[in-house]
């Protein structure tokens, strides 16, 4: 929970974990809190960079498995489930976008 002080226009002026006069308590997941925290991010696009980095890590893990450096079963069960889920999602997305079929046909 955050203690919120608002500007005259209703936007958040400050957040605190301690109660302050003239404010209100809001849950950490309240849309105003989430918006305020996102607006105050020090690095715009950091979320996009994180998503791209996750893809790099996923590809790195796949490469290590293909080269027999590690086995899928060497990973913790939670990591195995997440990798399998992501791989399934990626395969479905690629299949959904494959509108013309394979490239093995001659024109």
C-alpha positions in Angstrom: 0.0 0.0 0.0 1.1 3.5 -0.8 0.1 6.7 0.8 -0.7 9.1 -2.1 -0.7 12.9 -2.2 -2.4 14.4 -5.2 -2.1 17.6 -7.2 -5.0 20.0 -7.7 -5.8 18.2 -11.0 -6.1 14.8 -9.2 -2.8 13.4 -10.5 -0.4 11.9 -8.1 2.2 14.3 -6.7 4.0 11.8 -4.4 4.0 8.3 -3.0 5.0 7.2 0.5 4.8 4.1 2.5 4.2 6.3 5.6 0.9 8.1 6.2 1.0 11.8 5.6 -1.7 14.4 6.2 -4.1 15.2 3.3 -3.4 11.9 1.5 -5.0 8.5 0.8 -3.9 4.9 0.9 -4.0 3.0 -2.4 -3.1 -0.6 -3.2 0.2 -1.2 -5.1 -1.8 -2.4 -8.1 -4.2 0.6 -8.3 -4.2 2.0 -11.9 -3.1 5.4 -10.6 -0.1 3.9 -8.8 0.9 1.8 -11.8 0.6 4.8 -14.1 2.6 7.0 -11.8 5.4 4.4 -11.5 5.5 3.9 -15.2 5.6 7.6 -15.9 8.6 8.0 -13.5 10.6 5.2 -15.2 14.2 6.3 -15.6 14.6 4.4 -18.9 11.9 4.7 -21.4 11.6 1.5 -23.3 13.1 -0.6 -20.5 10.2 -3.0 -20.7 10.7 -3.6 -24.4 14.4 -4.2 -23.8 13.5 -6.7 -21.1 11.2 -8.6 -23.5 14.0 -8.7 -26.1 16.5 -9.9 -23.6 14.2 -12.7 -22.5 14.1 -13.8 -26.1 17.9 -13.8 -26.2 18.1 -15.9 -23.0 15.5 -18.3 -24.5 17.6 -18.7 -27.7 20.8 -19.1 -25.6 19.2 -21.9 -23.6 17.9 -23.6 -26.8 21.5 -23.4 -28.2 23.0 -24.9 -25.0 20.5 -27.7 -25.2 21.1 -28.4 -28.9 24.9 -28.5 -28.3 24.4 -30.9 -25.4 26.0 -28.5 -22.9 22.9 -28.8 -20.7 19.7 -30.9 -20.8 16.2 -29.5 -20.5 15.8 -31.7 -17.4 18.9 -30.0 -15.8 16.7 -26.9 -15.4 14.4 -26.5 -12.4 10.8 -27.7 -13.0 9.4 -24.2 -13.0 11.9 -23.1 -15.7 11.1 -26.2 -17.8 7.4 -25.4 -17.7 8.0 -21.7 -18.6 10.3 -22.6 -21.5 7.9 -25.2 -22.8 5.0 -22.7 -22.6 7.0 -20.0 -24.4 8.1 -22.4 -27.1 4.5 -23.5 -27.7 3.3 -19.9 -27.9 6.1 -19.0 -30.3 5.3 -22.0 -32.5 1.6 -21.2 -32.6 2.3 -17.5 -33.5 4.7 -18.6 -36.3 2.1 -21.0 -37.6 -0.7 -18.4 -37.4 1.5 -16.0 -39.5 2.4 -18.7 -42.1 -0.3 -17.7 -44.5 1.4 -18.9 -47.7 2.6 -22.3 -46.5 6.1 -23.6 -46.8 8.8 -22.4 -49.3 9.4 -25.9 -50.7 7.0 -25.5 -53.7 8.3 -24.4 -57.1 6.6 -21.5 -58.9 
